[in-house]
Amino acid sequence: MVTAQEADERSTQGGGVHVLAVAVGWGHCDPAGIVYFPRFFEMFHAAMESWFDEALGLPYQELIVGRKLGFPSVHSEADFRIPTRFGERVGIELRVARLGRSSIDLAYVVRGPDDAVRAVGRTVCAVMDLDPNSPTFHRSQALPEDVRAAIEAFGSAP
């Protein structure tokens, strides 16, 4: 397993990288004007959704609604380095740290406008059957081959 710290250390090494640009709004922040920590997990998830759409060519909405395939987080962690403030524009970098039979381990690096690392994080997403008519409803399932192939083509962190 890759820790948040290892994700940071690997941030400049090989593998595919997807970046979601986020304009930090007032709704992201606490009264001090600093991003409230749970909002980073929301940004991580937004980066994952855009990764499916933009980098993999697999619309997230189609996976969830059409194919009834879910990717719930079963583990999340983050380390916060430098405060991120209202009005800043940050990049949420997503890398595949590990691809399992029925899970995807994603590593994140949040960079500020000065390219400094603001936060690092990691989520492990299980692959879940969302079809209520299926005998495996809400259970883990193997990653479909076309999804696995798209992720492998994107690349993973070394």
C-alpha positions in Angstrom: 0.0 0.0 0.0 1.2 3.5 -0.8 1.0 6.0 2.1 0.2 9.7 1.5 3.8 10.5 2.1 5.0 7.9 -0.5 2.5 9.4 -3.0 4.2 12.8 -2.5 7.6 11.3 -2.9 6.5 9.5 -6.1 4.8 12.6 -7.5 7.6 13.3 -10.1 8.2 9.6 -11.1 6.6 7.9 -14.2 3.1 6.6 -14.7 0.1 8.5 -15.9 -1.0 11.7 -14.2 -4.4 13.3 -14.4 -4.8 16.9 -13.1 -8.1 18.6 -12.1 -7.8 22.3 -11.7 -9.9 23.6 -8.8 -10.7 27.2 -8.0 -11.0 27.4 -4.2 -14.3 29.0 -3.4 -15.7 30.3 -0.1 -17.7 27.1 0.3 -14.5 25.1 0.5 -13.2 27.2 3.4 -13.6 27.6 7.2 -14.2 31.1 8.8 -10.4 31.7 8.6 -10.6 31.5 4.8 -8.5 28.2 4.7 -9.8 25.1 3.0 -11.6 23.0 5.6 -9.9 19.6 5.6 -12.9 17.3 4.6 -13.2 19.4 1.4 -10.0 17.9 0.2 -11.6 14.5 0.1 -14.4 16.0 -2.0 -11.7 17.4 -4.4 -10.1 13.9 -4.5 -13.4 12.4 -5.5 -14.0 15.1 -8.1 -10.5 14.4 -9.6 -11.4 10.7 -9.7 -14.7 11.4 -11.6 -13.0 13.7 -14.1 -10.2 11.0 -14.5 -12.8 8.5 -15.6 -14.4 11.0 -18.0 -11.3 12.7 -19.4 -8.3 10.4 -19.1 -9.9 7.0 -19.4 -12.7 7.9 -21.8 -15.2 6.1 -19.6 -18.0 8.6 -18.5 -18.4 8.2 -14.8 -22.1 8.8 -15.0 -22.5 5.9 -17.5 -20.5 3.6 -15.3 -22.7 4.4 -12.3 -26.1 4.8 -13.9 -25.8 2.8 -17.1 -23.5 -0.1 -16.1 -24.4 0.0 -12.4 -20.8 -0.2 -11.4 -19.8 1.7 -8.2 -16.4 2.8 -6.8 -17.0 3.6 -3.1 -14.0 4.6 -1.0 -13.1 2.0 1.5 -10.1 3.8 2.8 -9.0 7.4 2.7 -6.1 9.4 4.2 -4.5 12.7 3.8 -1.6 14.8 5.1 -1.8 18.6 5.0 1.4 20.5 4.4 0.5 24.2 3.6 -2.8 26.0 4.1 -4.8 26.4 0.9 -6.8 29.7 0.9 -9.9 31.2 -0.6 -9.3 32.5 -4.1 -6.4 30.2 -5.0 -6.3 27.9 -7.9 -4.9 24.4 -7.1 -4.2 21.3 -9.2 -5.3 17.9 -7.9 -3.0 15.4 -9.4 -4.3 11.8 -9.5 -2.1 8.7 -10.0 -2.9 5.0 -9.9 -0.8 3.6 -7.0 -2.1 0.1 -7.4 -4.6 -1.8 -9.4 -6.1 -4.8 -7.8 -8.6 -7.5 -8.9 -11.5 -5.5 -7.4 -10.0 -2.3 -6.1 -8.2 0.8 -7.3 -5.7 2.6 -5.1 -5.4 6.2 -6.1 -2.8 8.7 -4.9 -3.3 12.4 -4.9 -1.0 15.5 -4.7 -2.5 18.9 -4.3 -0.3 21.7 -5.7 -0.8 25.4 -5.2 -0.3 28.2 -7.8 3.4 28.3 -6.7 3.7 24.5 -7.4 4.2 23.8 -3.7 2.7 20.6 -2.4 -0.3 21.7 -0.2 -1.6 18.2 0.6 -1.2 14.6 -0.3 -3.8 11.9 -0.1 -4.9 8.4 -1.0 -8.1 6.6 -1.5 -8.8 2.9 -2.0 -11.9 2.4 -4.1 -13.6 -1.0 -4.2 -15.5 -2.1 -7.3 -19.1 -2.7 -6.4 -22.2 -4.1 -8.1 -24.9 -1.4 -8.0 -27.6 -3.5 -9.8 -30.5 -4.0 -7.3 -31.6 -7.0 -9.4 -28.3 -8.8 -9.2 -27.6 -11.5 -6.6 -24.2 -9.6 -5.9 -25.9 -6.2 -5.3 -23.7 -4.0 -3.1 -20.9 -6.6 -3.1 -17.4 -6.3 -4.4 -16.8 -7.5 -8.0 -13.9 -7.9 -10.3 -12.9 -4.8 -12.3 -14.4 -5.2 -15.8 -11.8 -5.9 -18.5 -12.5 -2.8 -20.5 -12.1 -0.6 -17.4 -8.9 -2.5 -16.4 -7.5 -2.0 -19.9 -8.2 1.7 -19.9 -6.5 2.1 -16.5 -3.5 0.1 -17.5 -3.2 2.2 -20.7 -3.3 5.3 -18.5 -0.4 4.0 -16.4 0.4 3.6 -12.8 2.9 5.0 -10.3 6.0 2.9 -10.0 
